[in-house]
Amino acid sequence: MAYNEALANRIREALLPVKQVKEKEMMGGLTFMVNGKMCVGIIQDEMMCRIDPAVQPEALEKNGCRRMDFTGRPMKGYVMVEDSGMKSKKEFGYWINLCLDFNTRAKASKKRKK
């Protein structure tokens, strides 16, 4: 499964001022890890956003946003945003800022033993 390279470049540009950013291919797409924690990613043509679960109901009311249900179950604190919800710079920035804001408080997943 390929991911939208133009969207990847938009995210890269938005994260330029942020330190500790690493890209990782996972879930058939691309994930941007900030401070060792999943922050934002791309699955096909949609942006996956890890946001504060407390603001998820408000975020779901935004144009182009839906719950992330990658495993068939809705995931708390994760939403998917299609192109229609991030066309403008302001809309795109809204999602990036939500992700970065929560990243400072998010817990890192436990490292798997090899």
Number of C-alpha atoms within 10 A of each C-alpha: 7 11 18 15 13 10 17 20 11 12 19 15 11 14 17 9 9 12 9 12 18 13 15 13 12 12 12 12 20 22 23 24 17 21 15 14 19 22 25 26 26 26 19 17 18 22 29 27 25 28 25 18 15 10 12 17 11 9 21 15 10 13 14 16 21 18 20 19 13 12 7 7 9 13 14 15 19 21 25 23 24 17 15 12 17 20 11 11 9 10 14 18 14 13 22 20 14 18 23 19 15 17 22 12 9 17 11 12 9 6 6 5 4 3
